Amino acid sequence: MIETTTEQDARWNSVAARDAGADGNFVYAVKTTGIYCRPSCPSRTAKPQNVRFYETPAEAEAAGFRPCQRCNPNGQSLAEVNATLVAEACRLIEASDEMPKLDELAARIGMSPYYFHRQFKAITGLTPKQWAAAHRSRRVRAELTDQTASVTGAIYGAGFNSNSRFYEQSNKVLGMTPTAYKNGGKDAEIRFAVAQSSLGAILVAQSAKGICAITLGDDPDELVRGLQDLFPKANLIGGDAGFESLVARVVGFVEAPQIGLDLPLDIRGTAFQERVWQALRQIPPGQTASYAEIARRIGEPKAVRAVAQACGANKIAVAIPCHRVVRNDGALSGYRWGVERKKALLEKEAQP
């Protein structure tokens, strides 16, 4: 079958795929309906011979076409509207001392509870409750790093109504007691071990909460010094035989990613970083995503640079797979543990 001129145009692929990433780059009009749409329009795909492309909505309207009422090509898309509303919900959560009830939160931004919950998770990668927990975790960390503030003041400053309520969750939030966190990990126990893999030395460290660091390098001593810098006052304990078996699981995952790695993680970051890292963990082995795609998945399409910075701040290699993030053209970009290791990891994941 001979392709039409429209099908030979690269923009047609975006229309056929309903690619939201192409929104804003052009619009397409359908002669038989007299309507023009954005590339991601969910309406039935038109026959290519009836489609015309225009750079802007103004050009389409000048040619006699009217905007689609479903995808609103000359205004905000439904995805953009939802992202704006979810961002407003995030601000409401962050401004509240107590987590608002789901029904109340949904009503304040004009959505049904079910639709709101689904959109919130799709855009941020977290449920509203998880977002509130991540925000409170970030606030309490920030408060505890202020050496002029007391632990009690930090707890109340982060929005907890009582010491007892926070201490019930402190290990989950901080991976250690708040006093230990404030003192740079003083008296907190972190077990670690260094092993060898095809990518060089690999260090695995575990707090009471879970894996808190997986780092890669050429020099084992340098990896240990890096762990000491990360937790300057913690009690670093060399792993015993039981712990070394866990390290062997991590090494096994590096060599054969298809076996999977299901370990509890002690993830410590800002709310934004945790959203990025959550999105990274949803990329299946053997697949990649661009920084721009990750930014769109978390509802922050303009935060491409911030996404790259969050990837660079990741301290848990392979378990949080920042190596699966590439440039828009598919080329490999920087990697905290070296581009060659990134390339090797992706090649291993591409193997059947």
Salt bridges, closest charged atoms under 4 A:
ASP9 OD2 - ARG11 NH2 2.84
ASP23 OD2 - ARG38 NH1 3.82
GLU55 OE2 - ARG11 NH1 3.38
GLU94 OE2 - ARG91 NH2 3.23
GLU98 OE2 - ARG165 NH1 3.19
ASP218 OD1 - ARG341 NH2 2.71
ASP240 OD2 - ARG191 NH2 3.52
GLU255 OE1 - LYS348 NZ 3.09
ASP266 OD2 - ARG268 NH2 2.50
GLU274 OE2 - ARG141 NH1 3.79
GLU300 OE2 - ARG275 NH2 3.61
GLU349 OE2 - HIS323 NE2 2.84
GLU349 OE2 - ARG324 NH2 2.91
